[in-house]
Amino acid sequence: MLTSKHRMLTASPSSILKPENTSLTGFAPVIDENTRIVILGSFPGVASLAAQQYYGHPRNQFWSLLSAVLADDLVTLAYADRLTRLLSRGVGLWDVLAGCERSGSLDSAIRHPLANQFDLLQQRCPQLVRICFNGKTSGKFAGQFEAAGFETLILPSSSPANAQSTFVQKLALWRGIMR
């Protein structure tokens, strides 16, 4: 059940395109009625799309970072078991974009973005309190979630393209997910 402090979230009109104009399609959200925290990425990279898995690139540090944050070895689990384990801890996954046109995997190459319908989070996750953004691109949506009454946290990207910070530096900020 939504509380009065949470306003309905909608995509920004300037970010919406008709689906038929979108050549790449993202993944369904990994959420349930017990989800308290959602980690939003921007859009799956080429390796993730090919594997049909969130953070499927072998050099992406996402699963290693979350393993350290949760003190639970997610890296060695099968993908479906990783998702089950996250949900059991009240953590969900999704992306800010439902679709886009892009050559390669860089966020800077995204063209014609189609924002996800964020009201789905409110409908299916009545316990949701915190939205964490995996990187600056998805973090551009933080204000919208703050205005709707959610706590937000913009994290350094777990992408292999983000070499500005070491794993230890990223982890120090990623620990804020479970605060």
C-alpha positions in Angstrom: 0.0 0.0 0.0 1.3 3.4 -0.9 1.7 5.9 1.8 0.7 9.5 1.3 4.3 10.6 1.4 4.9 8.8 -1.9 3.7 10.6 -5.0 3.1 8.7 -8.2 6.2 8.5 -10.3 6.1 8.9 -14.0 8.7 9.2 -16.7 9.6 12.6 -17.9 7.7 13.4 -21.1 11.0 14.4 -22.8 12.4 11.0 -22.2 9.5 9.0 -23.7 9.4 7.6 -27.2 7.1 5.1 -28.8 8.3 1.5 -28.3 8.4 0.8 -32.0 11.2 3.4 -32.3 13.4 1.5 -29.8 15.8 -1.1 -31.1 17.0 -2.5 -27.7 14.7 -3.7 -24.9 15.8 -4.0 -21.3 14.8 -6.5 -18.6 11.8 -6.9 -16.4 12.3 -5.7 -12.8 13.4 -8.1 -10.1 11.1 -7.0 -7.3 8.4 -8.4 -5.0 6.1 -7.2 -2.2 9.0 -7.4 0.3 11.4 -5.2 -1.7 12.6 -2.3 0.5 15.6 -1.2 -1.7 15.9 -1.1 -5.5 19.1 -0.7 -7.3 18.5 1.0 -10.6 21.1 0.8 -13.4 20.9 2.7 -16.7 20.5 0.1 -19.3 22.0 -3.4 -19.8 25.3 -3.6 -21.8 25.9 -5.8 -24.8 27.2 -8.7 -22.7 24.2 -8.5 -20.3 21.8 -8.4 -23.1 23.4 -11.4 -24.7 23.4 -13.3 -21.5 19.9 -12.1 -20.6 21.2 -11.3 -17.1 21.5 -8.1 -15.1 25.2 -7.2 -14.8 26.3 -10.1 -17.1 29.6 -8.8 -18.1 32.3 -10.8 -16.4 34.3 -7.7 -15.5 31.4 -5.8 -14.1 31.9 -5.5 -10.3 28.2 -5.4 -9.4 27.9 -8.9 -8.0 31.3 -8.7 -6.2 30.3 -5.3 -4.6 26.9 -6.7 -3.5 28.5 -9.8 -2.1 30.7 -7.7 0.1 27.9 -5.4 1.1 25.6 -8.3 2.0 28.4 -10.5 3.4 27.0 -13.2 1.1 28.9 -14.9 -1.8 26.6 -14.1 -4.7 29.3 -14.4 -7.3 29.5 -18.2 -7.1 25.7 -18.7 -7.3 23.8 -19.4 -10.4 22.1 -16.3 -11.8 18.6 -17.3 -10.7 19.9 -18.1 -7.2 21.5 -14.6 -7.1 18.2 -13.0 -7.8 16.4 -15.1 -5.2 19.0 -14.3 -2.6 18.7 -10.6 -3.3 14.9 -10.7 -3.0 15.2 -12.6 0.3 17.3 -9.6 1.6 14.7 -7.1 0.4 16.8 -5.9 -2.5 15.4 -5.5 -6.1 17.0 -4.7 -9.5 15.8 -2.7 -12.5 17.0 -0.1 -14.9 15.8 3.5 -15.5 15.5 2.8 -19.2 13.1 0.2 -20.7 14.7 0.6 -24.1 17.0 2.7 -26.3 19.1 2.7 -29.4 22.8 2.2 -28.7 25.9 1.0 -30.4 28.2 -0.7 -27.8 27.7 -0.6 -24.1 28.6 2.9 -23.0 25.9 5.1 -21.5 27.2 8.0 -23.5 26.1 6.1 -26.7 22.5 5.9 -25.6 20.1 7.5 -28.1 16.3 7.7 -28.0 15.8 6.6 -24.4 12.5 5.1 -23.3 12.1 5.5 -19.5 10.6 2.7 -17.5 7.3 3.2 -15.9 8.4 3.8 -12.3 4.8 3.6 -10.9 5.2 -0.1 -11.1 7.6 0.1 -8.2 5.0 1.8 -6.1 2.3 -0.7 -7.0 4.4 -3.9 -6.5 6.7 -2.8 -3.7 4.7 -1.3 -0.8 7.7 -1.5 1.6 10.0 0.4 -0.8 11.9 3.1 1.0 15.3 3.5 -0.8 16.4 3.8 -4.4 20.1 3.3 -5.2 21.4 4.3 -8.6 24.3 2.4 -10.1 26.2 5.3 -11.7 25.7 8.9 -12.8 23.4 8.1 -15.8 20.8 6.4 -13.7 21.4 8.9 -10.9 19.9 11.6 -13.1 16.5 10.2 -12.0 17.3 10.7 -8.3 15.4 14.0 -7.9 12.2 12.4 -9.2 12.4 9.7 -6.6 13.3 12.2 -3.8 10.3 14.3 -4.8 8.1 11.2 -4.4 9.4 10.7 -0.9 12.0 8.0 -1.3 15.6 8.0 0.1 18.1 8.0 -2.7 21.8 7.1 -3.1 23.9 7.6 -6.2 26.7 5.0 -6.3 29.8 4.9 -8.4 29.1 2.7 -11.4 30.1 -1.0 -11.1 30.8 -1.0 -14.9 34.2 -2.0 -16.1 34.2 1.3 -18.0 34.4 3.1 -14.7 38.0 2.9 -13.8 38.1 6.2 -11.9 37.7 4.4 -8.5 39.2 1.2 -7.1 37.0 -1.6 -5.9 37.7 -0.6 -2.3 36.7 3.0 -3.0 33.5 1.9 -4.7 32.7 -0.5 -1.8 33.0 2.2 0.8 30.1 4.0 -0.9 28.1 0.9 -1.9 27.9 -0.1 1.8 25.4 2.8 2.1 22.8 0.6 0.3 22.0 -1.3 3.5 22.2 1.6 6.0 
